Amino acid sequence: MKILVTGGLGFIGSHVVVELQQKGYDVVVIDNLSNSSIDVLSGIEKITGTKPEFEQLDLREKSAVASFFKKYQDITGVIHFAASKAVGESVKNPLLYYENNLNALIYILQQLQEKKQAQFIFSSSCTVYGQAEILPITENAPVQKALSPYGNTKQVGEEIIIDTCNVAKGLDAIALRYFNPIGAHESAEIGELPLGTPQNLVPYITQTALGLRDELSVFGDDYETDDGTAVRDYIHVVDLAKAHVLALQRLLEHKNKSAFEFFNIGTGTGSSVLEVVKAFEKVSKKPLNYKIVPRRDGDVTAAFADTKKANDVLGWKSQYTLEQALASAWKWEQKIRA
């Protein structure tokens, strides 16, 4: 069973490749290395004993995508991560996000709809819910007007997949709307390695603790939350990776009830930025230098998941605690800087 993982050398993608290989799947990775490193291939091999096939190409190039699928005609499933994902950056550079996140998706789906049977897992996001009126967020929550171009690409991406599944009778898809992935593999062979300034909270925390950054900026302390800082659902990346494998199995075994399904993937618990800071200080035993700065465009006050649907239908449940996830992220940061 050959599975394509796009963006497979990235943070989430690499952990999914590991879980797939450990379940016996034959994996091919596409990555353009714009926000990842070729060294991740070695990290995957050290964990699983197998180096996945790798193709470096830009999914925005339609002809390159077509050539890839002509070469790998035995691909039965695709897990699609390759996308730009920073809310703040998308506000500043929206056209980059629309080109990268939508064109690549379209070109892949064009190839899949030509197949008699194909399975597609889409890396979606809780950003599609905007600032949900009711917490925790269930899958019945309305999709709201996006607060950022990044969020909009996930909304439009899901719409594109739905429309394609309606006409491509052999195509089945699942969108996983996940919350805030953090942490690293327990081996510390793979983890989150942003190029340049981190856009996500936890790598900024670990880099600050190690002295690579002077201080952590906490964006806003005037939200309507217990301590005034924004609340998110932080999920260990390995838990998230396992959800992708279960979603793929659901499609391969034709257990899906419709051609397009979607699930929230989170822990079901919200943690504020300051709670994350305190939890990190506890597990690392290092005080963290931070300052409060103005809110960031596109950020919602609070978002955390109701995970009942994923628990019941996929048979998936998060296993790791916030502290365990932060400890693994710290272990990874220390290893790569050693």
Summary of the structure (lengths in Angstrom):
residues: 338
radius of gyration: 19.0
end to end distance: 38.0
largest distance: 56.4
contacts: 1178
relative contact order: 0.15
helix: 41%
strand: 19%
